[in-house]
Amino acid sequence: MPEYPIQTRLALQAAVKALLKRDNPRLRMTRATDPLVGLRLEDFPERIRGRATRVLAARGAHAKHYADSTVYFEELSQKELKTLVEDILALYEVCLIDIGEKLTHHWLRCRNPPRQRPSGASFISCRCRLRMPLLPRR
């Protein structure tokens, strides 16, 4: 997967910022879906690919082609608008959660590396991976 999850998060962040602008709904949705054009289903976590399919297909489904330009979301109903906004926000939320889980897992793995049992004499393994022999008790 190329640059997932950072590229996906950045595209979704730009989409959410576009949704917050006070434009007309057609222009707002066009600007919100612009950054998502290069994304593929594989760029999203598996558990949310259904919503990703709807969001990625919405731009093409609501396109009107004219002789010199293409207009998106011209005939978007209020219900479709609400659903599309909810889907984009849900994708952004899940991608943030997914990144947090991956970073937490990576941090825990680096912070607490798996301990290996030494063979032979008794040794203690410290966090810096140095092995020190145990001193006899007196």
Buried (B, 14 or more C-beta within 10 A) or exposed (E): EEEBBEBBBEBBBBBBEBBEEEEEBBEBBBBBBBBBEEBEEEBBBEEBBEBBEBBBEBBEEBEEEEEEEEEBBEEBEEEBBEBBBEBBBBBBEBBBEBBEEEEEEEEEEEEEEEEEEEEEEEBEBEEEEEEEEEEEEE
